[in-house]
Amino acid sequence: MADSSTPHSNGAAAGEESPSVPRSLAPPRKVALVTGITGQDGSYLTELLLSKGYEVHGLIRRSSNFNTQRLDHIYHDPHATPSADRPPMRLHYADLSDASSLRRALDHVLPDEVYNLAAQSHVAVSYEIPDYTADVTATGALRLLEAVRLSSKPMRYYQAGSSEMFGSTPPPQSETTPFHPRSPYAAAKVAAHWYTVNYREAYGLFACNGVLFNHESPRRGENFVTRKITRAVGRIKVGLQTKVFLGNLSAARDWGFAGDYVEAMWLMLQQDKPGDYVVATEESHTVEEFLQAAFGYAGLDWKDHVVIDKKYFRPAEVDSLQGDSSKSRRELGWKPKVGFQQLVEMMVDNDIELARKEKVLVDAGYRDAKQQP
């Protein structure tokens, strides 16, 4: 990694602004463009980049419903009080299925760093819409890489990979472990991974793949198993729900905290040379163990509330994922800060509080108490 203490021409260390130098001569603010900015990872990455002084631009798809809830706390309405501080974050309409919109966005923003986090990222859904999954997750990454290649400004590119790419390959899985994808989503991610490697080797792009193992948070989508469990715990605890329907409880995953993992993304693009990195806690837990931790923390017995529904079993299961992140720890200096139990408790606390607010609305007749799917 480059030495951040190397003096600038004004004699001040990087990241320090000399009081004798006019602001106009201070080092320019770095600019980042983030696809998938409205998702779990996008919101945490945006917070991190803003804290480091970046100007952040996010690409969002047009939708009839607002889907920017994860960014509400950092979004500032440009029509609000002029004196209020406005975070340097802007949103732009674009889509990974539309190459022209990606080119326009890059030409307009001219970012220093591009983080491609957008995808159709739900494994089970990828079996239902495989064509769309491949078009957005795989070919969408190719469109973005080509836009970066054709840009007039050199850019550093991050491609979000997934531990699902390893599929049935036995753990532990590292950067040298062969891929054996077991879903349309995982196969699309493998394609995006190799597109990134190809553009790095063929065109000299500074392009990195981050193979991130499962990472969760209170911002996780509610149709992912971890959040589905913690939402059910909250609703059961306050009396809004009695059962939760799940699939394979023996599947084992390496679960970490999304807020930790976005730091690894950023670190990859600060290195002297591009590369590919596995990011993981190196601990594996089954879905049943997650259930025990979540329900037990709330004083509940999961066996009283969990119903197995075969529709939640995958056509091709991934039995066990456990990462070997020694390269990331050695070269990036990265390591997870939040452990498994702390992560579970963080999510349960959030969802119990959310359920209490929901119950107020239900009791007042403003909302129906619907069973979680």
C-alpha positions as CSV (number, residue, x, y, z in Angstrom):
1,M,0.0,0.0,0.0
2,A,1.3,3.5,-0.8
3,D,2.8,5.5,2.0
4,S,0.1,8.0,3.1
5,S,2.8,10.1,4.8
6,T,4.4,11.1,1.5
7,P,4.5,14.9,1.4
8,H,2.5,16.8,-1.1
9,S,4.0,19.7,-3.0
10,N,2.8,22.1,-0.3
11,G,4.9,20.2,2.3
12,A,1.8,18.9,4.3
13,A,1.3,15.2,4.8
14,A,-1.5,13.5,2.8
15,G,-4.9,14.1,4.5
16,E,-3.6,17.2,6.3
17,E,-4.4,20.7,5.0
18,S,-1.8,23.3,5.8
19,P,-3.3,26.4,7.3
20,S,-1.0,28.6,5.2
21,V,-2.3,27.1,1.9
22,P,-5.5,28.6,0.4
23,R,-8.4,26.1,0.3
24,S,-8.4,26.3,-3.5
25,L,-4.9,24.7,-3.5
26,A,-5.7,21.9,-1.1
27,P,-5.8,18.4,-2.5
28,P,-9.0,17.8,-4.4
29,R,-11.7,15.7,-2.9
30,K,-11.8,12.1,-4.2
31,V,-14.9,11.1,-6.1
32,A,-16.5,7.7,-5.9
33,L,-19.4,6.2,-8.0
34,V,-21.4,3.4,-6.4
35,T,-23.9,1.1,-8.1
36,G,-26.3,-0.6,-5.7
37,I,-26.0,2.4,-3.4
38,T,-29.5,1.9,-1.9
39,G,-28.7,-1.6,-0.7
40,Q,-27.2,-2.8,2.6
41,D,-23.6,-2.6,1.4
42,G,-24.1,0.5,-0.6
43,S,-25.4,2.5,2.4
44,Y,-22.5,1.4,4.7
45,L,-19.9,2.0,2.0
46,T,-21.4,5.5,1.4
47,E,-21.1,6.3,5.1
48,L,-17.5,5.1,5.1
49,L,-16.5,7.1,2.0
50,L,-18.2,10.3,3.3
51,S,-16.3,9.9,6.6
52,K,-13.1,9.9,4.5
53,G,-13.9,13.1,2.7
54,Y,-15.2,11.6,-0.6
55,E,-17.8,13.0,-2.8
56,V,-20.1,10.1,-3.5
57,H,-22.4,9.5,-6.5
58,G,-24.9,6.7,-6.6
59,L,-26.7,5.0,-9.4
60,I,-30.3,4.1,-8.8
61,R,-33.0,2.4,-11.0
62,R,-36.2,4.1,-11.7
63,S,-39.0,2.7,-9.5
64,S,-42.6,3.6,-8.8
65,N,-41.8,3.2,-5.1
66,F,-39.1,5.0,-3.1
67,N,-36.3,2.5,-2.2
68,T,-33.8,4.9,-0.6
69,Q,-34.7,4.2,3.0
70,R,-31.1,3.1,3.9
71,L,-29.8,6.5,2.8
72,D,-32.4,8.7,4.4
73,H,-30.2,9.6,7.3
74,I,-27.5,11.0,5.0
75,Y,-29.6,12.3,2.2
76,H,-30.1,16.1,2.2
77,D,-32.9,17.6,0.2
78,P,-31.4,20.3,-2.0
79,H,-34.5,22.5,-1.5
80,A,-34.1,22.4,2.3
81,T,-32.7,25.2,4.5
82,P,-29.6,26.5,2.7
83,S,-27.6,26.8,5.9
84,A,-27.9,23.1,6.7
85,D,-24.9,21.0,6.0
86,R,-25.3,18.9,2.9
87,P,-23.3,15.7,2.6
88,P,-21.5,15.5,-0.8
89,M,-23.7,12.6,-2.0
90,R,-25.8,12.7,-5.2
91,L,-28.1,10.1,-6.8
92,H,-28.4,9.6,-10.6
93,Y,-30.7,7.4,-12.6
94,A,-29.0,4.6,-14.5
95,D,-29.2,0.8,-14.9
96,L,-26.7,-2.0,-15.4
97,S,-28.9,-3.3,-18.2
98,D,-28.5,0.1,-20.1
99,A,-24.9,0.6,-21.3
100,S,-25.6,4.2,-22.5
101,S,-26.8,5.3,-19.1
102,L,-23.6,3.9,-17.5
103,R,-21.4,5.8,-20.0
104,R,-23.3,9.0,-19.4
105,A,-23.0,8.6,-15.6
106,L,-19.2,8.0,-15.8
107,D,-18.7,10.9,-18.3
108,H,-20.7,13.2,-16.0
109,V,-19.2,12.2,-12.7
110,L,-15.7,11.3,-13.7
111,P,-15.0,9.3,-10.5
112,D,-11.7,8.2,-9.2
113,E,-13.2,5.0,-7.9
114,V,-16.1,2.8,-9.1
115,Y,-17.7,0.3,-6.8
116,N,-20.0,-2.2,-8.6
117,L,-22.3,-3.5,-5.8
118,A,-25.5,-3.8,-7.9
119,A,-26.9,-7.2,-8.8
120,Q,-30.0,-9.4,-8.6
121,S,-28.5,-10.8,-5.5
122,H,-31.1,-13.2,-4.1
123,V,-30.1,-16.9,-4.8
124,A,-33.6,-18.4,-4.7
125,V,-35.0,-15.6,-6.9
126,S,-32.3,-16.3,-9.4
127,Y,-33.9,-19.6,-10.2
128,E,-37.1,-17.8,-11.0
129,I,-35.6,-15.1,-13.2
130,P,-32.3,-16.5,-14.5
131,D,-32.2,-14.4,-17.7
132,Y,-32.6,-11.2,-15.8
133,T,-30.1,-12.3,-13.1
134,A,-27.5,-13.1,-15.8
135,D,-28.1,-9.8,-17.7
136,V,-27.7,-7.6,-14.6
137,T,-25.3,-9.5,-12.5
138,A,-22.9,-10.8,-15.2
139,T,-23.4,-8.7,-18.4
140,G,-24.1,-5.6,-16.3
141,A,-20.7,-5.8,-14.8
142,L,-19.2,-6.2,-18.3
143,R,-21.1,-3.1,-19.5
144,L,-19.7,-1.1,-16.6
145,L,-16.1,-2.4,-17.1
146,E,-16.3,-1.4,-20.8
147,A,-17.6,2.1,-19.8
148,V,-14.6,2.4,-17.4
149,R,-12.2,1.3,-20.1
150,L,-13.5,3.8,-22.6
151,S,-13.5,6.7,-20.1
152,S,-11.2,9.6,-20.6
153,K,-10.1,9.4,-17.0
154,P,-8.3,6.5,-15.3
155,M,-10.5,4.9,-12.7
156,R,-10.1,2.2,-10.1
157,Y,-12.8,-0.5,-10.2
158,Y,-14.2,-2.8,-7.5
159,Q,-16.3,-5.8,-8.4
160,A,-18.5,-7.3,-5.7
161,G,-18.1,-11.1,-5.7
162,S,-19.8,-13.7,-3.5
163,S,-18.9,-16.8,-1.6
164,E,-21.7,-18.5,-3.4
165,M,-19.3,-18.7,-6.4
166,F,-17.5,-21.5,-4.5
167,G,-20.7,-23.5,-4.3
168,S,-20.0,-27.2,-3.6
169,T,-16.2,-26.8,-3.3
170,P,-15.3,-27.9,0.2
171,P,-14.2,-25.3,2.8
172,P,-12.0,-23.5,3.7
173,Q,-12.3,-21.4,0.5
174,S,-9.6,-18.9,-0.5
175,E,-8.5,-16.9,-3.6
176,T,-7.0,-20.1,-5.1
177,T,-10.1,-22.3,-4.5
178,P,-11.8,-23.5,-7.7
179,F,-15.3,-22.1,-8.3
180,H,-18.3,-24.5,-8.6
181,P,-21.4,-22.3,-8.6
182,R,-24.7,-23.9,-7.7
183,S,-27.3,-21.3,-8.8
184,P,-27.9,-18.9,-11.7
185,Y,-26.8,-16.0,-9.3
186,A,-23.6,-17.7,-8.4
187,A,-22.8,-18.5,-12.0
188,A,-23.5,-14.9,-13.0
189,K,-21.1,-13.7,-10.2
190,V,-18.4,-16.1,-11.5
191,A,-18.8,-14.5,-15.0
192,A,-18.5,-11.0,-13.5
193,H,-15.4,-12.1,-11.6
194,W,-13.6,-13.4,-14.7
195,Y,-14.7,-10.3,-16.8
196,T,-12.9,-8.2,-14.1
197,V,-9.8,-10.3,-14.3
198,N,-9.8,-10.2,-18.1
199,Y,-10.1,-6.4,-18.2
200,R,-7.3,-6.1,-15.7
201,E,-5.0,-8.4,-17.7
202,A,-6.1,-7.3,-21.2
203,Y,-6.3,-3.5,-20.7
204,G,-4.3,-2.8,-17.6
205,L,-7.3,-1.6,-15.6
206,F,-6.9,-1.2,-11.9
207,A,-9.7,-3.7,-11.2
208,C,-10.2,-5.8,-8.0
209,N,-12.6,-8.6,-7.1
210,G,-13.8,-8.8,-3.5
211,V,-15.1,-12.3,-2.8
212,L,-17.1,-11.5,0.3
213,F,-18.6,-14.2,2.4
214,N,-22.1,-13.6,3.9
215,H,-22.3,-10.3,5.6
216,E,-25.4,-9.1,7.5
217,S,-26.7,-6.2,9.5
218,P,-29.9,-4.5,10.6
219,R,-30.1,-3.2,7.1
220,R,-30.2,-6.6,5.5
221,G,-33.1,-7.3,3.2
222,E,-36.0,-9.0,5.0
223,N,-36.2,-11.9,2.5
224,F,-32.6,-13.0,3.4
225,V,-32.6,-15.8,6.0
226,T,-30.8,-14.0,8.8
227,R,-33.0,-10.9,8.7
228,K,-36.1,-13.0,8.2
229,I,-35.2,-14.8,11.5
230,T,-34.5,-11.6,13.5
231,R,-37.6,-9.9,12.1
232,A,-39.6,-12.9,13.2
233,V,-38.0,-12.8,16.7
234,G,-39.0,-9.2,17.1
235,R,-42.6,-9.8,15.9
236,I,-43.0,-12.9,18.0
237,K,-41.6,-11.2,21.0
238,V,-44.3,-8.4,20.9
239,G,-47.1,-10.7,19.8
240,L,-47.5,-9.9,16.1
241,Q,-46.4,-13.3,14.8
242,T,-46.3,-16.9,16.1
243,K,-44.5,-18.8,13.3
244,V,-41.7,-18.4,10.8
245,F,-41.3,-20.7,7.8
246,L,-37.7,-21.7,6.8
247,G,-35.9,-24.2,4.7
248,N,-32.6,-26.0,5.2
249,L,-31.4,-25.5,8.8
250,S,-28.2,-27.4,8.4
251,A,-26.6,-25.1,5.7
252,A,-23.5,-23.5,7.2
253,R,-22.3,-20.0,6.4
254,D,-19.5,-17.7,7.4
255,W,-21.4,-14.6,8.6
256,G,-19.9,-11.2,9.3
257,F,-21.0,-7.6,9.7
258,A,-21.5,-5.7,6.5
259,G,-20.1,-2.5,8.1
260,D,-16.8,-4.3,8.6
261,Y,-16.7,-5.7,5.0
262,V,-17.2,-2.4,3.2
263,E,-13.9,-1.2,4.7
264,A,-12.2,-4.1,2.9
265,M,-13.7,-2.9,-0.4
266,W,-12.2,0.5,0.1
267,L,-8.8,-0.9,1.1
268,M,-8.6,-2.9,-2.1
269,L,-8.7,0.2,-4.2
270,Q,-6.0,1.9,-2.1
271,Q,-3.3,-0.6,-2.9
272,D,-0.4,-0.1,-5.3
273,K,-1.4,-3.0,-7.4
274,P,-4.9,-4.5,-8.1
275,G,-5.8,-8.0,-7.0
276,D,-8.5,-10.3,-5.8
277,Y,-9.3,-10.9,-2.1
278,V,-11.5,-13.1,0.0
279,V,-13.2,-11.3,2.9
280,A,-14.5,-13.5,5.7
281,T,-14.5,-14.1,9.5
282,E,-13.2,-17.6,9.1
283,E,-15.9,-18.9,11.3
284,S,-18.9,-21.0,10.1
285,H,-22.3,-21.4,11.7
286,T,-25.4,-23.3,10.6
287,V,-28.8,-21.7,10.2
288,E,-29.9,-23.7,13.2
289,E,-27.1,-22.1,15.3
290,F,-28.2,-18.7,14.1
291,L,-31.8,-19.5,15.2
292,Q,-30.5,-20.6,18.6
293,A,-28.5,-17.4,19.1
294,A,-31.3,-15.1,17.9
295,F,-34.3,-16.7,19.7
296,G,-32.2,-17.5,22.8
297,Y,-31.1,-13.8,23.1
298,A,-34.7,-12.8,23.2
299,G,-35.6,-15.4,25.7
300,L,-37.5,-17.6,23.3
301,D,-37.2,-21.2,22.1
302,W,-36.9,-21.4,18.4
303,K,-38.4,-24.9,18.2
304,D,-41.7,-23.5,19.3
305,H,-41.9,-21.1,16.4
306,V,-40.0,-22.5,13.4
307,V,-41.8,-24.5,10.7
308,I,-39.9,-26.2,7.9
309,D,-41.4,-25.5,4.4
310,K,-39.9,-27.4,1.5
311,K,-40.5,-24.5,-0.9
312,Y,-37.5,-22.8,0.7
313,F,-35.1,-25.6,-0.2
314,R,-32.8,-24.8,-3.1
315,P,-32.8,-27.0,-6.2
316,A,-29.0,-27.3,-5.7
317,E,-27.9,-26.7,-2.1
318,V,-24.6,-25.1,-1.0
319,D,-23.8,-27.0,2.2
320,S,-20.9,-25.2,3.7
321,L,-19.0,-22.0,3.2
322,Q,-16.1,-20.9,5.4
323,G,-13.6,-18.4,4.1
324,D,-9.8,-18.2,4.4
325,S,-9.2,-14.4,4.5
326,S,-5.5,-14.6,5.3
327,K,-4.5,-12.7,2.2
328,S,-6.8,-9.8,3.1
329,R,-5.5,-9.7,6.6
330,R,-1.9,-9.8,5.5
331,E,-2.0,-7.4,2.5
332,L,-4.9,-5.1,3.4
333,G,-4.4,-5.1,7.2
334,W,-8.1,-5.9,7.4
335,K,-9.9,-8.0,10.0
336,P,-13.5,-8.2,11.3
337,K,-14.4,-6.2,14.4
338,V,-17.9,-7.6,15.0
339,G,-18.2,-11.3,16.1
340,F,-21.1,-13.7,15.4
341,Q,-22.9,-13.3,18.7
342,Q,-22.6,-9.5,18.6
343,L,-23.9,-9.4,15.1
344,V,-27.0,-11.5,16.0
345,E,-27.7,-9.4,19.1
346,M,-27.4,-6.2,17.0
347,M,-29.9,-7.4,14.5
348,V,-32.3,-8.8,17.2
349,D,-32.2,-5.5,19.2
350,N,-33.0,-3.5,16.0
351,D,-35.9,-5.8,15.0
352,I,-37.5,-5.9,18.5
353,E,-37.5,-2.1,18.5
354,L,-38.9,-2.1,14.9
355,A,-41.6,-4.6,16.0
356,R,-42.6,-2.5,18.9
357,K,-43.1,0.5,16.6
358,E,-45.1,-1.7,14.2
359,K,-47.3,-2.9,17.1
360,V,-48.2,0.7,18.0
361,L,-49.6,1.1,14.5
362,V,-51.4,-2.3,14.6
363,D,-53.0,-1.5,17.9
364,A,-54.2,1.8,16.7
365,G,-55.7,0.3,13.6
366,Y,-53.4,1.9,11.1
367,R,-51.7,-1.4,10.0
368,D,-52.6,-5.1,9.7
369,A,-50.6,-7.6,11.6
370,K,-49.5,-9.7,8.6
371,Q,-47.7,-13.0,9.0
372,Q,-44.1,-12.8,7.8
373,P,-43.8,-14.9,4.6
